[in-house]
Amino acid sequence: MASDLEAAFVSFAEGQTGSSANRLEKELLRAIVALELKPGSRLSEQEIATRYGVSRQPVREALIALSRQKFVEVLPQRGTVVVKISVQKMMEARFLREAIETAVVRRACDSFNLTSRQIVDHCLEAQQRAVANGDHTAFQRFDERFHVALAEGAGCPMAWTLVSNLKAHMDRACHLSLQSPNAMQELIAQHQAIVAAIDNRDAAAGEAAMRHHLNELLRALPEIEQLNPDLFE
């Protein structure tokens, strides 16, 4: 457990704001999504409290919040464990995300903020550097920033708030899918197709490109499950 928490502690210690419980909730969720805390692993309140230098009360509050979000579960005789990846939850999240983000891209094709357009280019360049460096974490960070910029540029930043609450159930499998440069390059090409449609003000092409992009994980899922059976329900 201590080794699993080591990387998470570094990020937590670097000055995040908010209450201890909120900070712990965000940091433990980040560690779960990044698979630093493996599906099926047991979480000890005392070990977490010791690692982060807090009392057990904020740890308990953070775990309750994560339980409500279906990322941890209390099991008889085992205590609190990280839930395994649920294909059903992923499918539900993808369905809702697709409905929101296809609407965003159609709106972006009508009108798109210039500053956000520049941010999009920066994200694509940063993703290319991440591929060259084999940095999956940076790649995912700029993937998220790309989608944030689309929502902001289309004038509907609240759409991303809804998406961000959904996508965490997809992100663990997405993390597993980004194990090769080819997989990352394919996602960049899909981003470029979305941007081209926005630049051309082609709403139909933008919607089609976004649907194709968001279905990429489904196409990769059978192989991901086969290679990582212990991580899935």
TIVO-223913 format. One record per residue (C-alpha): residue number from 1; x, y, z negated. Coordinates in steps of 0.02 Angstrom, whole numbers. Example, Ala and Ser with C-alpha at 12.3 -4.5 7.8 and 13.67 -1.06 7.14 Angstrom:
REM TIVO-223913
+-----+--------+--------+--------+
: seq :      u :      v :      w :
+-----+--------+--------+--------+
:   1 :    615 :   -225 :   -390 :
:   2 :    684 :    -53 :   -357 :
+-----+--------+--------+--------+
//
This chain:
REM TIVO-223913
+-----+--------+--------+--------+
: seq :      u :      v :      w :
+-----+--------+--------+--------+
:   1 :      0 :      0 :      0 :
:   2 :    139 :    123 :    -47 :
:   3 :    224 :    102 :    122 :
:   4 :     59 :    129 :    214 :
:   5 :     33 :    292 :    120 :
:   6 :    209 :    360 :    146 :
:   7 :    177 :    445 :    313 :
:   8 :     10 :    511 :    256 :
:   9 :     89 :    590 :    102 :
:  10 :    210 :    692 :    207 :
:  11 :     67 :    777 :    300 :
:  12 :    -33 :    803 :    141 :
:  13 :    114 :    885 :     54 :
:  14 :    139 :   1013 :    192 :
:  15 :     17 :   1140 :    124 :
:  16 :   -158 :   1094 :    180 :
:  17 :   -295 :   1204 :    108 :
:  18 :   -457 :   1160 :     21 :
:  19 :   -503 :   1059 :   -133 :
:  20 :   -401 :    905 :   -178 :
:  21 :   -547 :    793 :   -132 :
:  22 :   -572 :    876 :     38 :
:  23 :   -386 :    872 :     74 :
:  24 :   -377 :    689 :     29 :
:  25 :   -529 :    647 :    133 :
:  26 :   -452 :    731 :    287 :
:  27 :   -281 :    654 :    260 :
:  28 :   -345 :    478 :    228 :
:  29 :   -458 :    490 :    380 :
:  30 :   -309 :    546 :    484 :
:  31 :   -208 :    398 :    420 :
:  32 :   -352 :    278 :    456 :
:  33 :   -374 :    344 :    634 :
:  34 :   -186 :    336 :    665 :
:  35 :   -187 :    156 :    600 :
:  36 :    -63 :    199 :    464 :
:  37 :   -195 :    126 :    350 :
:  38 :   -238 :    -35 :    440 :
:  39 :   -416 :   -101 :    461 :
:  40 :   -448 :   -224 :    321 :
:  41 :   -315 :   -152 :    204 :
:  42 :   -361 :   -124 :     22 :
:  43 :   -357 :     51 :    -52 :
:  44 :   -312 :     75 :   -235 :
:  45 :   -376 :    233 :   -319 :
:  46 :   -229 :    233 :   -439 :
:  47 :    -98 :    209 :   -303 :
:  48 :   -173 :    348 :   -199 :
:  49 :   -183 :    464 :   -350 :
:  50 :     -1 :    429 :   -392 :
:  51 :     57 :    452 :   -215 :
:  52 :    -30 :    619 :   -192 :
:  53 :     -3 :    684 :   -367 :
:  54 :   -187 :    705 :   -411 :
:  55 :   -307 :    631 :   -536 :
:  56 :   -418 :    485 :   -491 :
:  57 :   -575 :    595 :   -481 :
:  58 :   -534 :    680 :   -314 :
:  59 :   -477 :    511 :   -247 :
:  60 :   -644 :    437 :   -294 :
:  61 :   -737 :    583 :   -212 :
:  62 :   -634 :    566 :    -52 :
:  63 :   -668 :    379 :    -42 :
:  64 :   -854 :    407 :    -69 :
:  65 :   -855 :    531 :     76 :
:  66 :   -761 :    409 :    187 :
:  67 :   -882 :    272 :    137 :
:  68 :  -1028 :    380 :    195 :
:  69 :   -940 :    402 :    361 :
:  70 :   -919 :    212 :    372 :
:  71 :   -728 :    213 :    371 :
:  72 :   -708 :    125 :    203 :
:  73 :   -816 :      0 :    113 :
:  74 :   -827 :    -68 :    -64 :
:  75 :   -823 :   -258 :    -61 :
:  76 :   -853 :   -377 :   -207 :
:  77 :   -691 :   -447 :   -277 :
:  78 :   -587 :   -342 :   -156 :
:  79 :   -623 :   -163 :   -203 :
:  80 :   -616 :    -25 :    -73 :
:  81 :   -553 :    -77 :     99 :
:  82 :   -531 :     10 :    266 :
:  83 :   -669 :    -52 :    380 :
:  84 :   -622 :   -143 :    538 :
:  85 :   -653 :    -64 :    707 :
:  86 :   -835 :    -82 :    758 :
:  87 :   -872 :    -97 :    943 :
:  88 :  -1054 :    -56 :    908 :
:  89 :  -1009 :    109 :    821 :
:  90 :   -889 :    149 :    963 :
:  91 :  -1026 :    121 :   1092 :
:  92 :  -1147 :    233 :    997 :
:  93 :  -1016 :    369 :    977 :
:  94 :   -968 :    361 :   1161 :
:  95 :  -1150 :    373 :   1215 :
:  96 :  -1179 :    530 :   1112 :
:  97 :  -1011 :    605 :   1159 :
:  98 :  -1047 :    579 :   1344 :
:  99 :  -1214 :    669 :   1329 :
: 100 :  -1132 :    819 :   1247 :
: 101 :   -973 :    831 :   1350 :
: 102 :  -1055 :    809 :   1520 :
: 103 :  -1168 :    955 :   1473 :
: 104 :  -1014 :   1054 :   1422 :
: 105 :   -925 :   1025 :   1587 :
: 106 :  -1079 :   1071 :   1689 :
: 107 :  -1086 :   1235 :   1594 :
: 108 :   -899 :   1260 :   1617 :
: 109 :   -924 :   1244 :   1805 :
: 110 :  -1043 :   1392 :   1798 :
: 111 :   -929 :   1503 :   1692 :
: 112 :   -762 :   1470 :   1609 :
: 113 :   -659 :   1587 :   1500 :
: 114 :   -488 :   1633 :   1572 :
: 115 :   -396 :   1614 :   1407 :
: 116 :   -466 :   1439 :   1385 :
: 117 :   -415 :   1399 :   1564 :
: 118 :   -236 :   1444 :   1519 :
: 119 :   -246 :   1336 :   1362 :
: 120 :   -305 :   1190 :   1470 :
: 121 :   -149 :   1206 :   1578 :
: 122 :    -41 :   1212 :   1422 :
: 123 :   -123 :   1053 :   1358 :
: 124 :    -91 :    961 :   1521 :
: 125 :     91 :   1015 :   1521 :
: 126 :    109 :    961 :   1339 :
: 127 :     33 :    792 :   1378 :
: 128 :    158 :    767 :   1519 :
: 129 :    300 :    802 :   1396 :
: 130 :    223 :    681 :   1273 :
: 131 :    221 :    545 :   1406 :
: 132 :    404 :    578 :   1446 :
: 133 :    447 :    567 :   1261 :
: 134 :    336 :    416 :   1227 :
: 135 :    248 :    518 :   1092 :
: 136 :     73 :    445 :   1075 :
: 137 :     30 :    556 :    927 :
: 138 :     68 :    717 :   1021 :
: 139 :    -24 :    651 :   1172 :
: 140 :   -182 :    623 :   1071 :
: 141 :   -165 :    791 :    985 :
: 142 :   -161 :    883 :   1152 :
: 143 :   -298 :    771 :   1221 :
: 144 :   -409 :    834 :   1082 :
: 145 :   -353 :   1014 :   1110 :
: 146 :   -398 :    995 :   1294 :
: 147 :   -576 :    949 :   1251 :
: 148 :   -588 :   1088 :   1121 :
: 149 :   -533 :   1212 :   1255 :
: 150 :   -669 :   1149 :   1374 :
: 151 :   -804 :   1180 :   1244 :
: 152 :   -734 :   1350 :   1196 :
: 153 :   -709 :   1402 :   1376 :
: 154 :   -888 :   1353 :   1418 :
: 155 :   -950 :   1462 :   1275 :
: 156 :  -1014 :   1320 :   1166 :
: 157 :   -882 :   1284 :   1032 :
: 158 :  -1013 :   1206 :    919 :
: 159 :  -1023 :   1062 :   1043 :
: 160 :   -848 :   1010 :    990 :
: 161 :   -899 :   1011 :    806 :
: 162 :  -1028 :    879 :    848 :
: 163 :   -906 :    780 :    956 :
: 164 :   -768 :    783 :    826 :
: 165 :   -884 :    702 :    700 :
: 166 :   -918 :    561 :    824 :
: 167 :   -751 :    529 :    904 :
: 168 :   -659 :    466 :    750 :
: 169 :   -750 :    300 :    772 :
: 170 :   -672 :    288 :    946 :
: 171 :   -500 :    356 :    904 :
: 172 :   -427 :    201 :    824 :
: 173 :   -458 :     99 :    980 :
: 174 :   -399 :    246 :   1085 :
: 175 :   -236 :    245 :    985 :
: 176 :   -214 :     62 :   1030 :
: 177 :   -247 :     97 :   1214 :
: 178 :   -105 :    224 :   1229 :
: 179 :     37 :     99 :   1221 :
: 180 :    103 :    125 :   1397 :
: 181 :    152 :    277 :   1500 :
: 182 :     35 :    217 :   1638 :
: 183 :   -115 :    227 :   1522 :
: 184 :    -70 :    404 :   1471 :
: 185 :    -38 :    459 :   1650 :
: 186 :   -210 :    394 :   1701 :
: 187 :   -292 :    501 :   1567 :
: 188 :   -196 :    654 :   1626 :
: 189 :   -257 :    622 :   1804 :
: 190 :   -434 :    613 :   1738 :
: 191 :   -411 :    778 :   1647 :
: 192 :   -345 :    856 :   1808 :
: 193 :   -500 :    796 :   1901 :
: 194 :   -611 :    880 :   1771 :
: 195 :   -513 :   1042 :   1786 :
: 196 :   -520 :   1038 :   1976 :
: 197 :   -709 :   1024 :   1970 :
: 198 :   -718 :   1172 :   1851 :
: 199 :   -605 :   1276 :   1963 :
: 200 :   -713 :   1230 :   2113 :
: 201 :   -874 :   1265 :   2016 :
: 202 :   -934 :   1092 :   2064 :
: 203 :  -1048 :   1038 :   1923 :
: 204 :  -1090 :    868 :   1999 :
: 205 :   -906 :    825 :   2021 :
: 206 :   -867 :    889 :   1845 :
: 207 :  -1001 :    780 :   1767 :
: 208 :   -944 :    628 :   1865 :
: 209 :   -762 :    658 :   1817 :
: 210 :   -807 :    676 :   1634 :
: 211 :   -912 :    516 :   1634 :
: 212 :   -769 :    422 :   1716 :
: 213 :   -648 :    492 :   1587 :
: 214 :   -754 :    447 :   1436 :
: 215 :   -782 :    271 :   1501 :
: 216 :   -595 :    237 :   1513 :
: 217 :   -591 :    165 :   1337 :
: 218 :   -732 :     44 :   1379 :
: 219 :   -634 :    -20 :   1528 :
: 220 :   -482 :    -50 :   1418 :
: 221 :   -579 :   -121 :   1269 :
: 222 :   -581 :   -308 :   1314 :
: 223 :   -391 :   -313 :   1325 :
: 224 :   -371 :   -209 :   1167 :
: 225 :   -481 :   -329 :   1070 :
: 226 :   -390 :   -480 :   1139 :
: 227 :   -221 :   -410 :   1087 :
: 228 :   -279 :   -350 :    915 :
: 229 :   -414 :   -471 :    854 :
: 230 :   -376 :   -441 :    669 :
: 231 :   -418 :   -256 :    683 :
: 232 :   -595 :   -280 :    748 :
: 233 :   -756 :   -337 :    666 :
+-----+--------+--------+--------+
//
